[in-house]
């Protein structure tokens, strides 16, 4: 089984980041509330996994999701296209 933590650097000053985030952590990373995050998850736009009855979102899934957002996206604001 692989590690659930990844290193974001090499050496002494590297930061360990979890590969799976709670809904609160994922929402903070996206700059949105948990309710909005759950809405995005339910819509299928952001994949998740259930572990011990709790929703977890992969850090890579958040990166992929943000790559699909329109240019000029600001959390909580409508974007005109």
N, C-alpha and C positions, 0 to 999 in steps of 0.2 A: 504494500500500500504506500502511496506517495505521501509526502509531507503536506500538511495543511497550512504551512507557513513558507513564504519565500523571502529571500534576501534581496534588498534593492540596492546592493552595492557589495564591494569586496573589502575585506579587511576589518580593522577594528571599529570604524565608524559606520558600518553598514546597519541598515534599519531592517528589522524583521516585520513583514506585513502578512496578515492572515490571507489565505487564498479564498476563504469563504467568510462572508460578512453577515452580521445580523441585519434585520430590516432597518434598525436604527443607524447602524454604521453605514449601510448602503445609502440610506436617505441623506445622511450628513455629507457623504462623499459627492452626491449629486446636487446638494444644495436645495433639497426639497423635504417636505414632511413625510412621515411614515405612511399616512393615508394616501398621499399621491403615489408614493412608491408602490404600495400594494395595488393600487389601481393599474399602474403600468405593468406589474407582474401578472395580474388577473387578465389583462388584455393580451398577454402573450408576447409583448414587445421586449420584456426583460425576463430571461429564463431564471428559474430558481430550483432549488432542491429542498426536500424536507428531511431534516435530521432530528430524530427524537421528537417529532411533532412540531418542530420549529422551522420556519422558512429561513433559508440561507441563500445568499446571492454570491456568485463567484465574482471575484475582482475583475477577471478577464471579461465577464459578461457585461459589467458596468462600462469597461473601456470600449467594448464593441457597441454597446447601446449609445454611448455619447458620440461615437463616430457617425451615427446615423442622424444625429440632430442637425437641424438647419443651421447654416452659418449665421452667427450673431445671436445664438440662443442665450437667453438669460433666464435662470430658474424663476418660475412664477410669473413670467411675462409672456404675452402672446407675441409671436414672431410673424411679421408680415412677409409674405413671399412674393 
